[in-house]
């Protein structure tokens, strides 16, 4: 079900880009713009600084987007970018690298955002909303901080650059605006995060219900190609299995005991189908029906199914008979406007059911078509009288 998991949880590539553009690349881009302005020209792109910054962002995003370790990697992960950038640039510039305030700021924001993410993950639910808002305030303040650093680095000599910066009312306005916009961004992220979490919860529930309705293999195919559900004529192998004497046995049992026996029977059948994946299978009281793409696979599955059912039913003194037929069917979603179901119809289905009805407990009967398709012609055969058929059916004992 990898395609469904990806649709609900997001692919590794999607998680990488969300992390890159939503967190890891924000400071490197702001830092690159700052250094571009300080160097007064595009000569900056000839230096390794820009490429070291972008590499740091990519490495950090890849680290944080990985599943292993989950959110507990947040604190360390947010320091990966600063560490990569520092290792490259310090090797080139030496100790001079650490005199630049924007280089130190990279570490400061990495520590602050990483700590907030880590604390938010470990905190009680009632505090997580406030911590998410705080994280967005810190992240939005990157732009203001880099602007302030630029103003300080380019301020005229002889003045206190910090005091001069905050004496300007426009700078105070920007500081407040950035803080408030960070709060707004945090509230927006909180709202969208809750909505996304709700959608994922609903999607997970719908996936479970859809798996019950279609079965996992068919649902996976339908996700990739919705036309797979359209009505179409196909060649299929149909397998029916039914418990012999189940109605009579049920008369003397409590309803809870009947349900318990049926559930054990269903679990055993489902385990067999996990080894031999059918196009579709369904349960109806003590009957199991499965649709396979071809007869050889259906016969192999029927043998495993017979063994699994015998083991599950033996404690109750019961057994099941199995019938297999191969031929054309009409397959797809059918029904009324409000209620639909994926099913297979046709004489092939009816014939498979009639053959199953003639099988004794523990016996597998194949039609001539199924036996020939599976390469079993020449095995022990017999004729059975099938209801609704004008002539007896030749069947092979598998």
ChimeraX attribute file (.defattr): number of C-alpha atoms within 10 A of each C-alpha:
attribute: neighborCount
match mode: 1-to-1
recipient: residues
	/A:1	12
	/A:2	9
	/A:3	15
	/A:4	17
	/A:5	13
	/A:6	12
	/A:7	12
	/A:8	17
	/A:9	15
	/A:10	13
	/A:11	14
	/A:12	14
	/A:13	12
	/A:14	13
	/A:15	17
	/A:16	21
	/A:17	17
	/A:18	14
	/A:19	20
	/A:20	20
	/A:21	14
	/A:22	12
	/A:23	20
	/A:24	28
	/A:25	22
	/A:26	16
	/A:27	24
	/A:28	23
	/A:29	17
	/A:30	18
	/A:31	23
	/A:32	18
	/A:33	15
	/A:34	18
	/A:35	19
	/A:36	16
	/A:37	13
	/A:38	13
	/A:39	10
	/A:40	10
	/A:41	10
	/A:42	10
	/A:43	9
	/A:44	17
	/A:45	13
	/A:46	9
	/A:47	10
	/A:48	12
	/A:49	18
	/A:50	20
	/A:51	15
	/A:52	19
	/A:53	23
	/A:54	18
	/A:55	17
	/A:56	24
	/A:57	28
	/A:58	21
	/A:59	17
	/A:60	26
	/A:61	26
	/A:62	18
	/A:63	20
	/A:64	27
	/A:65	24
	/A:66	15
	/A:67	11
	/A:68	10
	/A:69	9
	/A:70	11
	/A:71	17
	/A:72	16
	/A:73	18
	/A:74	22
	/A:75	20
	/A:76	17
	/A:77	22
	/A:78	26
	/A:79	22
	/A:80	22
	/A:81	29
	/A:82	25
	/A:83	16
	/A:84	18
	/A:85	23
	/A:86	23
	/A:87	14
	/A:88	16
	/A:89	20
	/A:90	14
	/A:91	11
	/A:92	13
	/A:93	11
	/A:94	12
	/A:95	11
	/A:96	10
	/A:97	16
	/A:98	14
	/A:99	9
	/A:100	12
	/A:101	14
	/A:102	20
	/A:103	16
	/A:104	14
	/A:105	18
	/A:106	20
	/A:107	17
	/A:108	14
	/A:109	19
	/A:110	25
	/A:111	18
	/A:112	18
	/A:113	23
	/A:114	21
	/A:115	17
	/A:116	23
	/A:117	23
	/A:118	18
	/A:119	18
	/A:120	19
	/A:121	18
	/A:122	13
	/A:123	13
	/A:124	9
	/A:125	10
	/A:126	8
	/A:127	13
	/A:128	18
	/A:129	16
	/A:130	15
	/A:131	19
	/A:132	23
	/A:133	21
	/A:134	21
	/A:135	23
	/A:136	24
	/A:137	21
	/A:138	20
	/A:139	24
	/A:140	21
	/A:141	22
	/A:142	19
	/A:143	20
	/A:144	19
	/A:145	16
	/A:146	20
	/A:147	18
	/A:148	18
	/A:149	20
	/A:150	17
	/A:151	15
	/A:152	18
	/A:153	14
	/A:154	11
	/A:155	15
	/A:156	10
	/A:157	8
	/A:158	6
	/A:159	10
	/A:160	11
	/A:161	18
	/A:162	13
	/A:163	10
	/A:164	13
	/A:165	17
	/A:166	14
	/A:167	11
	/A:168	10
	/A:169	10
	/A:170	11
	/A:171	16
	/A:172	13
	/A:173	12
	/A:174	15
	/A:175	18
	/A:176	14
	/A:177	14
	/A:178	21
	/A:179	20
	/A:180	15
	/A:181	16
	/A:182	21
	/A:183	21
	/A:184	15
	/A:185	19
	/A:186	24
	/A:187	18
	/A:188	14
	/A:189	16
	/A:190	18
	/A:191	13
	/A:192	12
	/A:193	12
	/A:194	12
	/A:195	12
	/A:196	13
	/A:197	13
	/A:198	12
	/A:199	13
	/A:200	15
	/A:201	13
	/A:202	13
	/A:203	17
	/A:204	16
	/A:205	12
	/A:206	12
	/A:207	18
	/A:208	13
	/A:209	12
	/A:210	14
	/A:211	15
	/A:212	13
	/A:213	16
	/A:214	21
	/A:215	19
	/A:216	22
	/A:217	15
	/A:218	20
	/A:219	24
	/A:220	17
	/A:221	16
	/A:222	15
	/A:223	15
	/A:224	11
	/A:225	10
	/A:226	11
	/A:227	12
	/A:228	16
	/A:229	19
	/A:230	14
	/A:231	15
	/A:232	13
	/A:233	14
	/A:234	14
	/A:235	16
	/A:236	24
	/A:237	29
	/A:238	31
	/A:239	30
	/A:240	26
	/A:241	30
	/A:242	24
	/A:243	24
	/A:244	19
	/A:245	13
	/A:246	17
	/A:247	10
	/A:248	9
	/A:249	13
	/A:250	14
	/A:251	10
	/A:252	10
	/A:253	11
	/A:254	9
	/A:255	11
	/A:256	9
	/A:257	12
	/A:258	16
	/A:259	14
	/A:260	11
	/A:261	17
	/A:262	20
	/A:263	14
	/A:264	16
	/A:265	21
	/A:266	22
	/A:267	14
	/A:268	21
	/A:269	24
	/A:270	19
	/A:271	14
	/A:272	20
	/A:273	18
	/A:274	12
	/A:275	11
	/A:276	17
	/A:277	22
	/A:278	23
	/A:279	19
	/A:280	22
	/A:281	24
	/A:282	18
	/A:283	14
	/A:284	9
	/A:285	12
	/A:286	17
	/A:287	18
	/A:288	20
	/A:289	19
	/A:290	21
	/A:291	24
	/A:292	22
	/A:293	17
	/A:294	19
	/A:295	27
	/A:296	18
	/A:297	15
	/A:298	27
	/A:299	27
	/A:300	14
	/A:301	22
	/A:302	27
	/A:303	17
	/A:304	19
	/A:305	25
	/A:306	23
	/A:307	15
	/A:308	20
	/A:309	26
	/A:310	21
	/A:311	15
	/A:312	22
	/A:313	18
	/A:314	10
	/A:315	9
	/A:316	11
	/A:317	10
	/A:318	18
	/A:319	21
	/A:320	25
	/A:321	24
	/A:322	31
	/A:323	31
	/A:324	34
	/A:325	30
	/A:326	29
	/A:327	20
	/A:328	16
	/A:329	20
	/A:330	19
	/A:331	21
	/A:332	18
	/A:333	16
	/A:334	15
	/A:335	10
	/A:336	7
	/A:337	6
	/A:338	5
	/A:339	7
	/A:340	10
	/A:341	12
	/A:342	17
	/A:343	19
	/A:344	22
	/A:345	13
	/A:346	13
	/A:347	12
	/A:348	21
	/A:349	24
	/A:350	17
	/A:351	23
	/A:352	26
	/A:353	22
	/A:354	22
	/A:355	27
	/A:356	25
	/A:357	21
	/A:358	19
	/A:359	22
	/A:360	16
	/A:361	18
	/A:362	18
	/A:363	19
	/A:364	27
	/A:365	29
	/A:366	29
	/A:367	22
	/A:368	19
	/A:369	19
	/A:370	28
	/A:371	24
	/A:372	16
	/A:373	18
	/A:374	18
	/A:375	12
	/A:376	17
	/A:377	17
	/A:378	9
	/A:379	11
	/A:380	10
	/A:381	16
	/A:382	11
	/A:383	12
	/A:384	16
	/A:385	14
	/A:386	17
	/A:387	13
	/A:388	9
	/A:389	11
	/A:390	8
	/A:391	11
	/A:392	12
	/A:393	17
	/A:394	16
	/A:395	27
	/A:396	24
	/A:397	16
	/A:398	19
